[in-house]
């Protein structure tokens, strides 16, 4: 099929839950994507913060090919070595003790919520647990994840939500039924808002005092994006439960929730499960990602290039009237505009630059973590032209 035939067939056959750009992406290499008409794009979206290592990484591809030839899937009634290797790498990188692998970030949130509720049940013998979540948050689109997402726009057509979820303000809402407080260390979809040090330290202290679990959602901001493997590591705190996905598999669908030993033991056989989660192919991908992060010094690159990128974005704040503010951490940056960003993003696409929005008025930059300063210069030049 040619480009137009692919688009027309997609519009006929797929459920219309996305307003897609009229582009069919065909292949990728490094930090660039190519459509079926041969046009090249500098990718500063990375599949929504997924392709941290860039496209067509030979070592990553070879690891997946080798696992495909060996074993793609079995079931969780058996052990498999890639799952053990991936769990070992994730616990080492995060400081958590135990891991449950899922197929997506949304499923990681579902599991984290279930674990928090079960921990409360084991401790108190009651099933009346409540959770406090944040306004402007985004945790996923399944019913449980949607319930802790603080945006009525996503929720209004799908009520009633599961009960016992409250939003802001933490101190006023905490009571004897509160089992967990959940938030993104850096809000992504809500507009690129890093948590303040005072807030995250205060919540951790409150959780310790009240026996409440702290769940940190690092599905988008984790896996090196902020310059440390996980954003919470820059705040000097540690969650009781951590969710991760996106760049964990760098393109292969895999997520996870991880927990401390004390919390993790609340789940026993029969409490939770998954058919595909933790399968050999997905876990071989995750294991290779951790290996390549270290081998390619990805965190060092994020620190160096993000500092340069921030300088260039700050120059746009100073020189372009509609650019109000830059905020973010590492290679998770946002430009707040005084106008809707959709026209700028569309024009950027015309100019061969892939960007996404966040919230209602923010351009989101979540490029592959292997970008160079030259890539930043090219991005800024295309962005200026788009404005």
HELIX and SHEET records of a PDB file:
HELIX    1   1 UNK A    3  UNK A   13  1                                  11    
HELIX    2   2 UNK A   46  UNK A   49  1                                   4    
HELIX    3   3 UNK A   58  UNK A   70  1                                  13    
HELIX    4   4 UNK A   81  UNK A   94  1                                  14    
HELIX    5   5 UNK A  105  UNK A  124  1                                  20    
HELIX    6   6 UNK A  143  UNK A  147  1                                   5    
HELIX    7   7 UNK A  152  UNK A  155  1                                   4    
HELIX    8   8 UNK A  170  UNK A  173  1                                   4    
HELIX    9   9 UNK A  197  UNK A  210  1                                  14    
HELIX   10  10 UNK A  231  UNK A  234  5                                   4    
HELIX   11  11 UNK A  246  UNK A  248  5                                   3    
HELIX   12  12 UNK A  261  UNK A  264  1                                   4    
HELIX   13  13 UNK A  280  UNK A  295  1                                  16    
HELIX   14  14 UNK A  298  UNK A  319  1                                  22    
HELIX   15  15 UNK A  342  UNK A  350  1                                   9    
HELIX   16  16 UNK A  373  UNK A  386  1                                  14    
SHEET    1   A 4 UNK A  25  UNK A  29  0                                        
SHEET    2   A 4 UNK A  32  UNK A  35 -1                                        
SHEET    3   A 4 UNK A  40  UNK A  43 -1                                        
SHEET    4   A 4 UNK A 353  UNK A 354  1                                        
SHEET    1   B 7 UNK A  98  UNK A 102  0                                        
SHEET    2   B 7 UNK A 255  UNK A 259 -1                                        
SHEET    3   B 7 UNK A 241  UNK A 244 -1                                        
SHEET    4   B 7 UNK A 213  UNK A 217  1                                        
SHEET    5   B 7 UNK A 178  UNK A 184  1                                        
SHEET    6   B 7 UNK A 130  UNK A 133  1                                        
SHEET    7   B 7 UNK A 165  UNK A 167  1                                        
SHEET    1   C 2 UNK A 186  UNK A 187  0                                        
SHEET    2   C 2 UNK A 193  UNK A 194 -1                                        
SHEET    1   D 4 UNK A 323  UNK A 329  0                                        
SHEET    2   D 4 UNK A 332  UNK A 337 -1                                        
SHEET    3   D 4 UNK A 362  UNK A 365 -1                                        
SHEET    4   D 4 UNK A 356  UNK A 358 -1                                        
END                                                                             
